[in-house]
Amino acid sequence: MTRCRSKPVEQWAETLEHISTTWQKKKGRKYPFTGQDLKLLKQLRGWLTAPEVMAMFAVYVASSPFWGRSTGYLITGMWQERSVLLDDPSFKKLVVKFESELGLKEVKQVAMELGL
């Protein structure tokens, strides 16, 4: 993994929202974030962009790896499987999808701030 050029706090809320929403679709309730989860996510954000972390979690929940099933699809399981998830064929496609979604969100936010 290479170091992420963006600041780890950029798009933090969007990353957490995506994880919670994705997990809620799988488990039927919001993600129960713990201090350990946030610590692991901050470490990931040191190496990966927000869209990459979002894509990694989406692949993790969709692929049902051993760690996912055994940990209940918690972030600790994703952390254990991170190298496998980064090599998943759908990972890069999802990164592009999340990059465009976050980009559109930012454009809309700037337009609203400018009153357009």
N, C-alpha and C positions, 0 to 999 in steps of 0.2 A: 504494500500500500504506500502511496505517496502522500505527502502532507497536503492537506486542503489549503487552498490559498485564501478562502473566505474566512471571516471571523466565525468561531463556533456558535456565537449567539444569533447570527443571522438566520432568519426563518426558523427559529427555535419553536415558536408557538405553532407554526404550520406543521413542523415535524411531529410534535407531540399530539397535535390534533389528528394527523393522519394515522399514527400508531393506535390511538384510542378508537378511532372510527373503524379501522381495519379489524382490530381485535374484537370490537363490539359486534361486527358482522359475523365473526367466527364463533364468539362465545355468548353473545346476547346481553352483554353488559360492558360498561366502560372499563378501560384498562386500569388496573389498580397500581399506579406508579408508586415505586418505593425509592428511597435514597440510592440504593444500589443500582436500580434501573437508570436513574438520571446520571449517575456516575459513569456507567457503561456507555450511555448515549453521548455524553460529553467527550468521552475518549474516542468514540467513533467519529464524532464531528471534528475532532482534531485531524483526522485523516481523510474523511469523506465529506462531500457536500450534503446539504439537506436533501436534495433529490436522490442522492445515492443511498442515504440512510433510509429514506422512505421506500425506495425500491427494494432494498435489502429486506425490510420488514414485510413488504408485500409478498416477495418471493418466499420468505420464511413461512408465513402463514398459509400460503397457497400450496407449498410443496410437501407439507407434512413430514419433515425429516424426523429422524429418531429423537433429537433433542427437543423438537417442537412438541411431539406427542408426550414425551416424558416430563417436560416442564410445564405443560399446559400453554404452550405458545407464549411464554414470557420472554422478556428481553434477555435474560440470562441464557436462555437456550439459543437465541439468535447469536449472542456473543460467541458461544461455543462453536457454532456452525458458520461463522462469518467468512472464512476462506472458501468454503464450499458454495455459499450463497453468492459471493462475488463472481464465481465462475459459472453460475447458472446461465443458460442461454437467454432466458427472459429478462435477466437483470438489466442489461444495457437498454433494451427496449423500454422498460419501465422508467429508467433514469431519464430518457428523452421525454417520455410522457409527463413525468413530474416536473421536469425543467420547464416545459412549455406551460403547464398549469400554473406553476409559481410565477413565471414570467408574465402571464396574462393577469394574474392577481395583482402583481406589482404595478403593471401599466394602468389597470383600473383604479388602483389606489392613488397613483400620481395624478390621473385625470380628475378624480374627485377632489383632491387637494387643490388643484388648479381651477376647479369649478367648470370643467369641460363636460 
